[in-house]
Amino acid sequence: MYNVQTLRKNNELLELLMKWRCISLNTLKELLNNNEKSNTFRQRIYRLEKEGIIKSRIFGSISKIIFPSNELIQYLGNDRKSQINEENIRHDAIVSLVTSSFLKLEIAKEATLPHEYQTKSTRLHHAIEPDAILKVVHGTEIYNVALEVELWRKDRKRIFEKLSEYAKAFEYDYVFYFFGDEFSFSSYIKRLEEMTNDSNYSHLKEDLNEKIILFLEPDLSKSTINLFDSKIFHNNEFKKLSELLGE
């Protein structure tokens, strides 16, 4: 189906793409970390697209988003569940941007995306599948962090349900929620405050305050972000990332 020589020649690029699935052209080039000129790199992407190995979409101010074709995923023997849902490409590319930004700062040592893991529900526990899972290092401790990117409004009931699930989820030490606009950020703060002041959630109050960390990042729709400039709400206080890490 595919030219084996072409696949071998582009092995490093395709391995990164199979890891990140949906990723901006700029972020992909950064992760490759080679000296390839931008024009040469774009020509290589164009050839891979022409051969049906990869696909792309463009969304506003986000640079071109690259993702493997479902035919490539099937060719490489990956499970059909891991195939690309093209309706979620913009969201998934932003997840890749946020996650790779943490890895660049070396705050996170490992990132796992949904196609790489499966969580199982039991009679006593309903498993949650976040947008990504980070291994975050702070001092001598390593924490499991769930990452969620919220681009669309959710109703009040659904927000309460998800926050409640995360507060009870023993597999995650923290949850990082990312928002690209002030309205959504403020809405979640309000919902979080409502829950912590509601007697029905009194048994979760400590976990809600400690585990849930909200990030406002207006540059989510751009090709680069500066995590240290993000506005953060945690434990009833507004902070910066450096303050959150105690640096």
Secondary structure, 3 states (H helix, E strand, C coil): CCCHHHHHHCHHHHHHHHHHCCEEHHHHHHHHCCCCCHHHHHHHHHHHHHCCCEEEEEECCEEEEEEECHHHHHHCCCCHHHCCCHHHHHHHHHHHHHHHHHHHCCCEEEEECHHHCCCCCCCCCCCCCCCEEEEEEECCEEEEEEEEEECCCCCHHHHHHHHHHHHHCCCCCEEEEEECCHHHHHHHHHHHHHHHCCHHHHHHHHHHHHHEEEEECHHHHCCCCCHHHCEEEECCEEECHHHHCCC
